[in-house]
Amino acid sequence: MALFITEECINCDVCEPQCPNTAIYMGAEIYEINPDLCTECVGHHDEPQCIVFCPVECIEVHPDHQESQEQLLVKYKRLTGGLS
């Protein structure tokens, strides 16, 4: 599953540098997450770092991008060139 940032985002810029896949970027009004790059930190960390560091808890599972742990791991391997 990819994550997304809700409208409660305060643009604090804490989440963006925490993303190991550079999936988080500044959108038109708030930060956004590219679902093609988001692996929920699978392959990098035990839990999504953006959620861990977000001070307003505005990052949630994206309802339109449901992926299993196996699918996220495949995406991670594709993004990293198979590096573990």
PyMOL Python script that loads the backbone (N, CA, C, O; Angstrom):
from pymol import cmd

cmd.read_pdbstr("""\
ATOM      1  N   MET A   1       0.829  -1.171   0.000  1.00  0.00           N
ATOM      2  CA  MET A   1       0.000   0.000   0.000  1.00  0.00           C
ATOM      3  C   MET A   1       0.873   1.232   0.000  1.00  0.00           C
ATOM      4  O   MET A   1       1.872   1.305   0.715  1.00  0.00           O
ATOM      5  N   ALA A   2       0.504   2.153  -0.769  1.00  0.00           N
ATOM      6  CA  ALA A   2       1.188   3.434  -0.722  1.00  0.00           C
ATOM      7  C   ALA A   2       0.514   4.284   0.353  1.00  0.00           C
ATOM      8  O   ALA A   2      -0.614   4.014   0.764  1.00  0.00           O
ATOM      9  N   LEU A   3       1.204   5.277   0.779  1.00  0.00           N
ATOM     10  CA  LEU A   3       0.678   6.192   1.773  1.00  0.00           C
ATOM     11  C   LEU A   3       0.269   7.490   1.095  1.00  0.00           C
ATOM     12  O   LEU A   3       0.649   7.742  -0.049  1.00  0.00           O
ATOM     13  N   PHE A   4      -0.503   8.313   1.794  1.00  0.00           N
ATOM     14  CA  PHE A   4      -0.811   9.643   1.291  1.00  0.00           C
ATOM     15  C   PHE A   4      -0.890  10.606   2.457  1.00  0.00           C
ATOM     16  O   PHE A   4      -1.063  10.206   3.608  1.00  0.00           O
ATOM     17  N   ILE A   5      -0.762  11.874   2.137  1.00  0.00           N
ATOM     18  CA  ILE A   5      -0.770  12.924   3.146  1.00  0.00           C
ATOM     19  C   ILE A   5      -2.115  13.634   3.070  1.00  0.00           C
ATOM     20  O   ILE A   5      -2.537  14.068   1.998  1.00  0.00           O
ATOM     21  N   THR A   6      -2.779  13.750   4.205  1.00  0.00           N
ATOM     22  CA  THR A   6      -4.099  14.370   4.243  1.00  0.00           C
ATOM     23  C   THR A   6      -3.993  15.890   4.271  1.00  0.00           C
ATOM     24  O   THR A   6      -2.903  16.452   4.381  1.00  0.00           O
ATOM     25  N   GLU A   7      -5.133  16.533   4.170  1.00  0.00           N
ATOM     26  CA  GLU A   7      -5.195  17.997   4.167  1.00  0.00           C
ATOM     27  C   GLU A   7      -4.777  18.610   5.494  1.00  0.00           C
ATOM     28  O   GLU A   7      -4.603  19.825   5.581  1.00  0.00           O
ATOM     29  N   GLU A   8      -4.613  17.794   6.526  1.00  0.00           N
ATOM     30  CA  GLU A   8      -4.171  18.310   7.816  1.00  0.00           C
ATOM     31  C   GLU A   8      -2.682  18.675   7.821  1.00  0.00           C
ATOM     32  O   GLU A   8      -2.182  19.228   8.800  1.00  0.00           O
ATOM     33  N   CYS A   9      -1.981  18.367   6.735  1.00  0.00           N
ATOM     34  CA  CYS A   9      -0.551  18.664   6.618  1.00  0.00           C
ATOM     35  C   CYS A   9      -0.295  20.149   6.893  1.00  0.00           C
ATOM     36  O   CYS A   9      -1.013  21.014   6.393  1.00  0.00           O
ATOM     37  N   ILE A  10       0.732  20.430   7.689  1.00  0.00           N
ATOM     38  CA  ILE A  10       1.092  21.809   8.018  1.00  0.00           C
ATOM     39  C   ILE A  10       2.372  22.239   7.297  1.00  0.00           C
ATOM     40  O   ILE A  10       2.944  23.280   7.621  1.00  0.00           O
ATOM     41  N   ASN A  11       2.821  21.450   6.327  1.00  0.00           N
ATOM     42  CA  ASN A  11       4.018  21.763   5.539  1.00  0.00           C
ATOM     43  C   ASN A  11       5.239  22.013   6.412  1.00  0.00           C
ATOM     44  O   ASN A  11       5.997  22.955   6.181  1.00  0.00           O
ATOM     45  N   CYS A  12       5.422  21.175   7.404  1.00  0.00           N
ATOM     46  CA  CYS A  12       6.546  21.355   8.329  1.00  0.00           C
ATOM     47  C   CYS A  12       7.862  20.854   7.744  1.00  0.00           C
ATOM     48  O   CYS A  12       8.929  21.164   8.276  1.00  0.00           O
ATOM     49  N   ASP A  13       7.804  20.085   6.659  1.00  0.00           N
ATOM     50  CA  ASP A  13       8.995  19.598   5.971  1.00  0.00           C
ATOM     51  C   ASP A  13       9.750  18.516   6.751  1.00  0.00           C
ATOM     52  O   ASP A  13      10.934  18.293   6.498  1.00  0.00           O
ATOM     53  N   VAL A  14       9.095  17.856   7.676  1.00  0.00           N
ATOM     54  CA  VAL A  14       9.751  16.805   8.449  1.00  0.00           C
ATOM     55  C   VAL A  14       9.749  15.487   7.680  1.00  0.00           C
ATOM     56  O   VAL A  14      10.722  14.735   7.743  1.00  0.00           O
ATOM     57  N   CYS A  15       8.684  15.203   6.966  1.00  0.00           N
ATOM     58  CA  CYS A  15       8.541  13.905   6.308  1.00  0.00           C
ATOM     59  C   CYS A  15       9.438  13.738   5.083  1.00  0.00           C
ATOM     60  O   CYS A  15       9.993  12.661   4.865  1.00  0.00           O
ATOM     61  N   GLU A  16       9.582  14.771   4.299  1.00  0.00           N
ATOM     62  CA  GLU A  16      10.293  14.651   3.023  1.00  0.00           C
ATOM     63  C   GLU A  16      11.698  14.072   3.160  1.00  0.00           C
ATOM     64  O   GLU A  16      12.025  13.130   2.438  1.00  0.00           O
ATOM     65  N   PRO A  17      12.541  14.585   4.046  1.00  0.00           N
ATOM     66  CA  PRO A  17      13.893  14.016   4.142  1.00  0.00           C
ATOM     67  C   PRO A  17      13.941  12.614   4.753  1.00  0.00           C
ATOM     68  O   PRO A  17      14.963  11.936   4.646  1.00  0.00           O
ATOM     69  N   GLN A  18      12.866  12.173   5.383  1.00  0.00           N
ATOM     70  CA  GLN A  18      12.836  10.840   5.989  1.00  0.00           C
ATOM     71  C   GLN A  18      12.574   9.736   4.971  1.00  0.00           C
ATOM     72  O   GLN A  18      12.831   8.565   5.252  1.00  0.00           O
ATOM     73  N   CYS A  19      12.065  10.093   3.789  1.00  0.00           N
ATOM     74  CA  CYS A  19      11.677   9.096   2.798  1.00  0.00           C
ATOM     75  C   CYS A  19      12.895   8.569   2.041  1.00  0.00           C
ATOM     76  O   CYS A  19      13.543   9.326   1.318  1.00  0.00           O
ATOM     77  N   PRO A  20      13.217   7.281   2.194  1.00  0.00           N
ATOM     78  CA  PRO A  20      14.388   6.724   1.517  1.00  0.00           C
ATOM     79  C   PRO A  20      14.198   6.560   0.006  1.00  0.00           C
ATOM     80  O   PRO A  20      15.168   6.340  -0.720  1.00  0.00           O
ATOM     81  N   ASN A  21      12.955   6.665  -0.468  1.00  0.00           N
ATOM     82  CA  ASN A  21      12.677   6.502  -1.897  1.00  0.00           C
ATOM     83  C   ASN A  21      12.402   7.822  -2.602  1.00  0.00           C
ATOM     84  O   ASN A  21      12.053   7.831  -3.782  1.00  0.00           O
ATOM     85  N   THR A  22      12.552   8.925  -1.898  1.00  0.00           N
ATOM     86  CA  THR A  22      12.228  10.266  -2.408  1.00  0.00           C
ATOM     87  C   THR A  22      10.830  10.308  -3.025  1.00  0.00           C
ATOM     88  O   THR A  22      10.618  10.936  -4.063  1.00  0.00           O
ATOM     89  N   ALA A  23       9.887   9.639  -2.381  1.00  0.00           N
ATOM     90  CA  ALA A  23       8.506   9.616  -2.861  1.00  0.00           C
ATOM     91  C   ALA A  23       7.718  10.843  -2.412  1.00  0.00           C
ATOM     92  O   ALA A  23       6.663  11.138  -2.973  1.00  0.00           O
ATOM     93  N   ILE A  24       8.213  11.553  -1.416  1.00  0.00           N
ATOM     94  CA  ILE A  24       7.495  12.712  -0.871  1.00  0.00           C
ATOM     95  C   ILE A  24       8.029  13.981  -1.527  1.00  0.00           C
ATOM     96  O   ILE A  24       9.238  14.183  -1.645  1.00  0.00           O
ATOM     97  N   TYR A  25       7.094  14.830  -1.949  1.00  0.00           N
ATOM     98  CA  TYR A  25       7.460  16.081  -2.612  1.00  0.00           C
ATOM     99  C   TYR A  25       6.420  17.148  -2.271  1.00  0.00           C
ATOM    100  O   TYR A  25       5.310  16.835  -1.840  1.00  0.00           O
ATOM    101  N   MET A  26       6.795  18.403  -2.469  1.00  0.00           N
ATOM    102  CA  MET A  26       5.873  19.503  -2.212  1.00  0.00           C
ATOM    103  C   MET A  26       4.908  19.599  -3.371  1.00  0.00           C
ATOM    104  O   MET A  26       5.324  19.785  -4.515  1.00  0.00           O
ATOM    105  N   GLY A  27       3.623  19.474  -3.089  1.00  0.00           N
ATOM    106  CA  GLY A  27       2.586  19.613  -4.098  1.00  0.00           C
ATOM    107  C   GLY A  27       2.164  21.069  -4.224  1.00  0.00           C
ATOM    108  O   GLY A  27       2.881  21.972  -3.795  1.00  0.00           O
ATOM    109  N   ALA A  28       1.007  21.287  -4.808  1.00  0.00           N
ATOM    110  CA  ALA A  28       0.510  22.649  -5.008  1.00  0.00           C
ATOM    111  C   ALA A  28       0.269  23.367  -3.684  1.00  0.00           C
ATOM    112  O   ALA A  28       0.545  24.560  -3.560  1.00  0.00           O
ATOM    113  N   GLU A  29      -0.253  22.631  -2.686  1.00  0.00           N
ATOM    114  CA  GLU A  29      -0.552  23.267  -1.400  1.00  0.00           C
ATOM    115  C   GLU A  29       0.063  22.559  -0.204  1.00  0.00           C
ATOM    116  O   GLU A  29       0.437  23.200   0.778  1.00  0.00           O
ATOM    117  N   ILE A  30       0.169  21.238  -0.287  1.00  0.00           N
ATOM    118  CA  ILE A  30       0.730  20.447   0.809  1.00  0.00           C
ATOM    119  C   ILE A  30       1.683  19.409   0.220  1.00  0.00           C
ATOM    120  O   ILE A  30       1.758  19.227  -0.995  1.00  0.00           O
ATOM    121  N   TYR A  31       2.400  18.743   1.102  1.00  0.00           N
ATOM    122  CA  TYR A  31       3.276  17.666   0.642  1.00  0.00           C
ATOM    123  C   TYR A  31       2.424  16.515   0.116  1.00  0.00           C
ATOM    124  O   TYR A  31       1.309  16.285   0.586  1.00  0.00           O
ATOM    125  N   GLU A  32       2.963  15.802  -0.858  1.00  0.00           N
ATOM    126  CA  GLU A  32       2.271  14.669  -1.464  1.00  0.00           C
ATOM    127  C   GLU A  32       3.230  13.493  -1.548  1.00  0.00           C
ATOM    128  O   GLU A  32       4.444  13.655  -1.418  1.00  0.00           O
ATOM    129  N   ILE A  33       2.674  12.310  -1.766  1.00  0.00           N
ATOM    130  CA  ILE A  33       3.477  11.091  -1.875  1.00  0.00           C
ATOM    131  C   ILE A  33       3.189  10.432  -3.216  1.00  0.00           C
ATOM    132  O   ILE A  33       2.033  10.173  -3.552  1.00  0.00           O
ATOM    133  N   ASN A  34       4.237  10.164  -3.977  1.00  0.00           N
ATOM    134  CA  ASN A  34       4.108   9.472  -5.263  1.00  0.00           C
ATOM    135  C   ASN A  34       3.914   7.984  -4.964  1.00  0.00           C
ATOM    136  O   ASN A  34       4.833   7.337  -4.460  1.00  0.00           O
ATOM    137  N   PRO A  35       2.727   7.428  -5.267  1.00  0.00           N
ATOM    138  CA  PRO A  35       2.473   6.021  -4.943  1.00  0.00           C
ATOM    139  C   PRO A  35       3.364   5.047  -5.718  1.00  0.00           C
ATOM    140  O   PRO A  35       3.547   3.908  -5.289  1.00  0.00           O
ATOM    141  N   ASP A  36       3.915   5.479  -6.846  1.00  0.00           N
ATOM    142  CA  ASP A  36       4.811   4.616  -7.612  1.00  0.00           C
ATOM    143  C   ASP A  36       6.174   4.461  -6.943  1.00  0.00           C
ATOM    144  O   ASP A  36       6.914   3.524  -7.245  1.00  0.00           O
ATOM    145  N   LEU A  37       6.504   5.374  -6.039  1.00  0.00           N
ATOM    146  CA  LEU A  37       7.789   5.328  -5.342  1.00  0.00           C
ATOM    147  C   LEU A  37       7.665   4.913  -3.880  1.00  0.00           C
ATOM    148  O   LEU A  37       8.659   4.546  -3.254  1.00  0.00           O
ATOM    149  N   CYS A  38       6.462   4.967  -3.339  1.00  0.00           N
ATOM    150  CA  CYS A  38       6.264   4.655  -1.916  1.00  0.00           C
ATOM    151  C   CYS A  38       6.233   3.149  -1.687  1.00  0.00           C
ATOM    152  O   CYS A  38       5.424   2.431  -2.274  1.00  0.00           O
ATOM    153  N   THR A  39       7.123   2.691  -0.827  1.00  0.00           N
ATOM    154  CA  THR A  39       7.140   1.280  -0.420  1.00  0.00           C
ATOM    155  C   THR A  39       6.817   1.140   1.063  1.00  0.00           C
ATOM    156  O   THR A  39       7.015   0.074   1.645  1.00  0.00           O
ATOM    157  N   GLU A  40       6.321   2.214   1.676  1.00  0.00           N
ATOM    158  CA  GLU A  40       6.082   2.243   3.125  1.00  0.00           C
ATOM    159  C   GLU A  40       7.350   1.870   3.880  1.00  0.00           C
ATOM    160  O   GLU A  40       7.292   1.295   4.967  1.00  0.00           O
ATOM    161  N   CYS A  41       8.475   2.198   3.303  1.00  0.00           N
ATOM    162  CA  CYS A  41       9.807   1.939   3.857  1.00  0.00           C
ATOM    163  C   CYS A  41      10.175   0.460   3.897  1.00  0.00           C
ATOM    164  O   CYS A  41      11.186   0.099   4.499  1.00  0.00           O
ATOM    165  N   VAL A  42       9.374  -0.409   3.267  1.00  0.00           N
ATOM    166  CA  VAL A  42       9.731  -1.824   3.170  1.00  0.00           C
ATOM    167  C   VAL A  42      11.084  -1.921   2.477  1.00  0.00           C
ATOM    168  O   VAL A  42      11.306  -1.301   1.437  1.00  0.00           O
ATOM    169  N   GLY A  43      11.978  -2.698   3.059  1.00  0.00           N
ATOM    170  CA  GLY A  43      13.330  -2.840   2.530  1.00  0.00           C
ATOM    171  C   GLY A  43      14.315  -1.877   3.158  1.00  0.00           C
ATOM    172  O   GLY A  43      15.526  -2.089   3.088  1.00  0.00           O
ATOM    173  N   HIS A  44      13.810  -0.827   3.767  1.00  0.00           N
ATOM    174  CA  HIS A  44      14.666   0.181   4.391  1.00  0.00           C
ATOM    175  C   HIS A  44      14.528   0.179   5.918  1.00  0.00           C
ATOM    176  O   HIS A  44      15.524   0.152   6.641  1.00  0.00           O
ATOM    177  N   HIS A  45      13.291   0.208   6.390  1.00  0.00           N
ATOM    178  CA  HIS A  45      13.003   0.331   7.822  1.00  0.00           C
ATOM    179  C   HIS A  45      11.851  -0.603   8.202  1.00  0.00           C
ATOM    180  O   HIS A  45      11.156  -1.132   7.335  1.00  0.00           O
ATOM    181  N   ASP A  46      11.662  -0.795   9.496  1.00  0.00           N
ATOM    182  CA  ASP A  46      10.591  -1.650   9.985  1.00  0.00           C
ATOM    183  C   ASP A  46       9.215  -0.993   9.924  1.00  0.00           C
ATOM    184  O   ASP A  46       8.194  -1.681   9.948  1.00  0.00           O
ATOM    185  N   GLU A  47       9.185   0.334   9.846  1.00  0.00           N
ATOM    186  CA  GLU A  47       7.923   1.062   9.762  1.00  0.00           C
ATOM    187  C   GLU A  47       8.130   2.325   8.938  1.00  0.00           C
ATOM    188  O   GLU A  47       9.251   2.822   8.831  1.00  0.00           O
ATOM    189  N   PRO A  48       7.051   2.848   8.352  1.00  0.00           N
ATOM    190  CA  PRO A  48       7.174   4.049   7.519  1.00  0.00           C
ATOM    191  C   PRO A  48       7.702   5.237   8.330  1.00  0.00           C
ATOM    192  O   PRO A  48       7.080   5.664   9.303  1.00  0.00           O
ATOM    193  N   GLN A  49       8.833   5.750   7.922  1.00  0.00           N
ATOM    194  CA  GLN A  49       9.476   6.825   8.661  1.00  0.00           C
ATOM    195  C   GLN A  49       8.699   8.132   8.599  1.00  0.00           C
ATOM    196  O   GLN A  49       8.749   8.919   9.544  1.00  0.00           O
ATOM    197  N   CYS A  50       7.994   8.374   7.524  1.00  0.00           N
ATOM    198  CA  CYS A  50       7.208   9.604   7.444  1.00  0.00           C
ATOM    199  C   CYS A  50       6.132   9.611   8.530  1.00  0.00           C
ATOM    200  O   CYS A  50       5.864  10.650   9.133  1.00  0.00           O
ATOM    201  N   ILE A  51       5.522   8.462   8.776  1.00  0.00           N
ATOM    202  CA  ILE A  51       4.505   8.365   9.822  1.00  0.00           C
ATOM    203  C   ILE A  51       5.148   8.535  11.193  1.00  0.00           C
ATOM    204  O   ILE A  51       4.598   9.219  12.056  1.00  0.00           O
ATOM    205  N   VAL A  52       6.295   7.925  11.396  1.00  0.00           N
ATOM    206  CA  VAL A  52       6.996   8.012  12.678  1.00  0.00           C
ATOM    207  C   VAL A  52       7.314   9.465  13.028  1.00  0.00           C
ATOM    208  O   VAL A  52       7.150   9.872  14.178  1.00  0.00           O
ATOM    209  N   PHE A  53       7.767  10.252  12.047  1.00  0.00           N
ATOM    210  CA  PHE A  53       8.235  11.611  12.327  1.00  0.00           C
ATOM    211  C   PHE A  53       7.175  12.693  12.157  1.00  0.00           C
ATOM    212  O   PHE A  53       7.399  13.827  12.582  1.00  0.00           O
ATOM    213  N   CYS A  54       6.040  12.390  11.556  1.00  0.00           N
ATOM    214  CA  CYS A  54       5.011  13.410  11.320  1.00  0.00           C
ATOM    215  C   CYS A  54       4.430  13.911  12.646  1.00  0.00           C
ATOM    216  O   CYS A  54       3.871  13.123  13.409  1.00  0.00           O
ATOM    217  N   PRO A  55       4.556  15.216  12.927  1.00  0.00           N
ATOM    218  CA  PRO A  55       4.067  15.735  14.205  1.00  0.00           C
ATOM    219  C   PRO A  55       2.546  15.901  14.276  1.00  0.00           C
ATOM    220  O   PRO A  55       1.996  16.036  15.368  1.00  0.00           O
ATOM    221  N   VAL A  56       1.866  15.892  13.139  1.00  0.00           N
ATOM    222  CA  VAL A  56       0.410  16.089  13.152  1.00  0.00           C
ATOM    223  C   VAL A  56      -0.357  14.839  12.737  1.00  0.00           C
ATOM    224  O   VAL A  56      -1.581  14.875  12.608  1.00  0.00           O
ATOM    225  N   GLU A  57       0.351  13.743  12.530  1.00  0.00           N
ATOM    226  CA  GLU A  57      -0.264  12.457  12.188  1.00  0.00           C
ATOM    227  C   GLU A  57      -1.229  12.576  11.004  1.00  0.00           C
ATOM    228  O   GLU A  57      -2.387  12.168  11.084  1.00  0.00           O
ATOM    229  N   CYS A  58      -0.723  13.142   9.907  1.00  0.00           N
ATOM    230  CA  CYS A  58      -1.567  13.358   8.733  1.00  0.00           C
ATOM    231  C   CYS A  58      -1.223  12.414   7.575  1.00  0.00           C
ATOM    232  O   CYS A  58      -1.610  12.673   6.436  1.00  0.00           O
ATOM    233  N   ILE A  59      -0.513  11.341   7.850  1.00  0.00           N
ATOM    234  CA  ILE A  59      -0.133  10.397   6.799  1.00  0.00           C
ATOM    235  C   ILE A  59      -0.875   9.087   7.045  1.00  0.00           C
ATOM    236  O   ILE A  59      -0.812   8.504   8.127  1.00  0.00           O
ATOM    237  N   GLU A  60      -1.580   8.645   6.002  1.00  0.00           N
ATOM    238  CA  GLU A  60      -2.428   7.464   6.116  1.00  0.00           C
ATOM    239  C   GLU A  60      -2.193   6.526   4.943  1.00  0.00           C
ATOM    240  O   GLU A  60      -1.536   6.886   3.966  1.00  0.00           O
ATOM    241  N   VAL A  61      -2.732   5.325   5.049  1.00  0.00           N
ATOM    242  CA  VAL A  61      -2.694   4.364   3.947  1.00  0.00           C
ATOM    243  C   VAL A  61      -3.614   4.867   2.843  1.00  0.00           C
ATOM    244  O   VAL A  61      -4.752   5.263   3.096  1.00  0.00           O
ATOM    245  N   HIS A  62      -3.107   4.846   1.621  1.00  0.00           N
ATOM    246  CA  HIS A  62      -3.894   5.323   0.476  1.00  0.00           C
ATOM    247  C   HIS A  62      -4.922   4.262   0.098  1.00  0.00           C
ATOM    248  O   HIS A  62      -4.549   3.131  -0.214  1.00  0.00           O
ATOM    249  N   PRO A  63      -6.210   4.605   0.120  1.00  0.00           N
ATOM    250  CA  PRO A  63      -7.246   3.603  -0.156  1.00  0.00           C
ATOM    251  C   PRO A  63      -7.226   3.069  -1.590  1.00  0.00           C
ATOM    252  O   PRO A  63      -7.738   1.979  -1.846  1.00  0.00           O
ATOM    253  N   ASP A  64      -6.648   3.811  -2.518  1.00  0.00           N
ATOM    254  CA  ASP A  64      -6.624   3.394  -3.922  1.00  0.00           C
ATOM    255  C   ASP A  64      -5.363   2.639  -4.313  1.00  0.00           C
ATOM    256  O   ASP A  64      -5.236   2.204  -5.458  1.00  0.00           O
ATOM    257  N   HIS A  65      -4.436   2.476  -3.388  1.00  0.00           N
ATOM    258  CA  HIS A  65      -3.169   1.818  -3.709  1.00  0.00           C
ATOM    259  C   HIS A  65      -2.868   0.724  -2.683  1.00  0.00           C
ATOM    260  O   HIS A  65      -1.939   0.844  -1.885  1.00  0.00           O
ATOM    261  N   GLN A  66      -3.655  -0.324  -2.719  1.00  0.00           N
ATOM    262  CA  GLN A  66      -3.503  -1.446  -1.803  1.00  0.00           C
ATOM    263  C   GLN A  66      -2.441  -2.402  -2.337  1.00  0.00           C
ATOM    264  O   GLN A  66      -2.583  -2.937  -3.437  1.00  0.00           O
ATOM    265  N   GLU A  67      -1.377  -2.618  -1.564  1.00  0.00           N
ATOM    266  CA  GLU A  67      -0.296  -3.525  -1.953  1.00  0.00           C
ATOM    267  C   GLU A  67       0.086  -4.384  -0.754  1.00  0.00           C
ATOM    268  O   GLU A  67       0.087  -3.914   0.384  1.00  0.00           O
ATOM    269  N   SER A  68       0.407  -5.634  -1.016  1.00  0.00           N
ATOM    270  CA  SER A  68       0.859  -6.533   0.042  1.00  0.00           C
ATOM    271  C   SER A  68       2.327  -6.249   0.369  1.00  0.00           C
ATOM    272  O   SER A  68       3.004  -5.522  -0.359  1.00  0.00           O
ATOM    273  N   GLN A  69       2.801  -6.819   1.452  1.00  0.00           N
ATOM    274  CA  GLN A  69       4.215  -6.686   1.808  1.00  0.00           C
ATOM    275  C   GLN A  69       5.102  -7.229   0.696  1.00  0.00           C
ATOM    276  O   GLN A  69       6.159  -6.666   0.411  1.00  0.00           O
ATOM    277  N   GLU A  70       4.677  -8.321   0.068  1.00  0.00           N
ATOM    278  CA  GLU A  70       5.449  -8.912  -1.032  1.00  0.00           C
ATOM    279  C   GLU A  70       5.516  -7.953  -2.225  1.00  0.00           C
ATOM    280  O   GLU A  70       6.570  -7.804  -2.842  1.00  0.00           O
ATOM    281  N   GLN A  71       4.397  -7.307  -2.547  1.00  0.00           N
ATOM    282  CA  GLN A  71       4.376  -6.351  -3.648  1.00  0.00           C
ATOM    283  C   GLN A  71       5.257  -5.144  -3.337  1.00  0.00           C
ATOM    284  O   GLN A  71       5.957  -4.634  -4.212  1.00  0.00           O
ATOM    285  N   LEU A  72       5.215  -4.691  -2.084  1.00  0.00           N
ATOM    286  CA  LEU A  72       6.063  -3.570  -1.691  1.00  0.00           C
ATOM    287  C   LEU A  72       7.536  -3.948  -1.776  1.00  0.00           C
ATOM    288  O   LEU A  72       8.361  -3.121  -2.163  1.00  0.00           O
ATOM    289  N   LEU A  73       7.877  -5.173  -1.424  1.00  0.00           N
ATOM    290  CA  LEU A  73       9.257  -5.633  -1.517  1.00  0.00           C
ATOM    291  C   LEU A  73       9.706  -5.708  -2.973  1.00  0.00           C
ATOM    292  O   LEU A  73      10.843  -5.353  -3.285  1.00  0.00           O
ATOM    293  N   VAL A  74       8.838  -6.160  -3.858  1.00  0.00           N
ATOM    294  CA  VAL A  74       9.161  -6.184  -5.290  1.00  0.00           C
ATOM    295  C   VAL A  74       9.398  -4.762  -5.794  1.00  0.00           C
ATOM    296  O   VAL A  74      10.333  -4.521  -6.558  1.00  0.00           O
ATOM    297  N   LYS A  75       8.554  -3.820  -5.370  1.00  0.00           N
ATOM    298  CA  LYS A  75       8.723  -2.417  -5.767  1.00  0.00           C
ATOM    299  C   LYS A  75      10.051  -1.880  -5.242  1.00  0.00           C
ATOM    300  O   LYS A  75      10.780  -1.196  -5.960  1.00  0.00           O
ATOM    301  N   TYR A  76      10.359  -2.195  -3.982  1.00  0.00           N
ATOM    302  CA  TYR A  76      11.634  -1.778  -3.385  1.00  0.00           C
ATOM    303  C   TYR A  76      12.808  -2.296  -4.215  1.00  0.00           C
ATOM    304  O   TYR A  76      13.737  -1.546  -4.515  1.00  0.00           O
ATOM    305  N   LYS A  77      12.767  -3.572  -4.582  1.00  0.00           N
ATOM    306  CA  LYS A  77      13.866  -4.156  -5.363  1.00  0.00           C
ATOM    307  C   LYS A  77      13.971  -3.512  -6.742  1.00  0.00           C
ATOM    308  O   LYS A  77      15.072  -3.315  -7.257  1.00  0.00           O
ATOM    309  N   ARG A  78      12.825  -3.187  -7.337  1.00  0.00           N
ATOM    310  CA  ARG A  78      12.836  -2.502  -8.637  1.00  0.00           C
ATOM    311  C   ARG A  78      13.456  -1.105  -8.508  1.00  0.00           C
ATOM    312  O   ARG A  78      14.243  -0.684  -9.356  1.00  0.00           O
ATOM    313  N   LEU A  79      13.090  -0.403  -7.445  1.00  0.00           N
ATOM    314  CA  LEU A  79      13.591   0.964  -7.246  1.00  0.00           C
ATOM    315  C   LEU A  79      15.069   0.997  -6.901  1.00  0.00           C
ATOM    316  O   LEU A  79      15.760   1.959  -7.238  1.00  0.00           O
ATOM    317  N   THR A  80      15.561  -0.028  -6.240  1.00  0.00           N
ATOM    318  CA  THR A  80      16.960  -0.037  -5.788  1.00  0.00           C
ATOM    319  C   THR A  80      17.860  -0.879  -6.693  1.00  0.00           C
ATOM    320  O   THR A  80      19.044  -1.052  -6.402  1.00  0.00           O
ATOM    321  N   GLY A  81      17.319  -1.388  -7.758  1.00  0.00           N
ATOM    322  CA  GLY A  81      18.110  -2.220  -8.645  1.00  0.00           C
ATOM    323  C   GLY A  81      18.420  -3.578  -8.056  1.00  0.00           C
ATOM    324  O   GLY A  81      19.431  -4.191  -8.397  1.00  0.00           O
ATOM    325  N   GLY A  82      17.545  -4.059  -7.160  1.00  0.00           N
ATOM    326  CA  GLY A  82      17.720  -5.382  -6.572  1.00  0.00           C
ATOM    327  C   GLY A  82      18.644  -5.411  -5.368  1.00  0.00           C
ATOM    328  O   GLY A  82      18.941  -6.481  -4.837  1.00  0.00           O
ATOM    329  N   LEU A  83      19.101  -4.242  -4.935  1.00  0.00           N
ATOM    330  CA  LEU A  83      19.975  -4.191  -3.764  1.00  0.00           C
ATOM    331  C   LEU A  83      19.191  -4.452  -2.503  1.00  0.00           C
ATOM    332  O   LEU A  83      18.058  -3.990  -2.373  1.00  0.00           O
ATOM    333  N   SER A  84      19.760  -5.168  -1.589  1.00  0.00           N
ATOM    334  CA  SER A  84      19.086  -5.437  -0.310  1.00  0.00           C
ATOM    335  C   SER A  84      19.839  -4.793   0.818  1.00  0.00           C
ATOM    336  O   SER A  84      19.432  -4.904   1.974  1.00  0.00           O
TER     337      SER A  84
END
""", "prot")
cmd.dss("prot")
cmd.show_as("cartoon", "prot")
cmd.util.cbc("prot")
cmd.orient("prot")
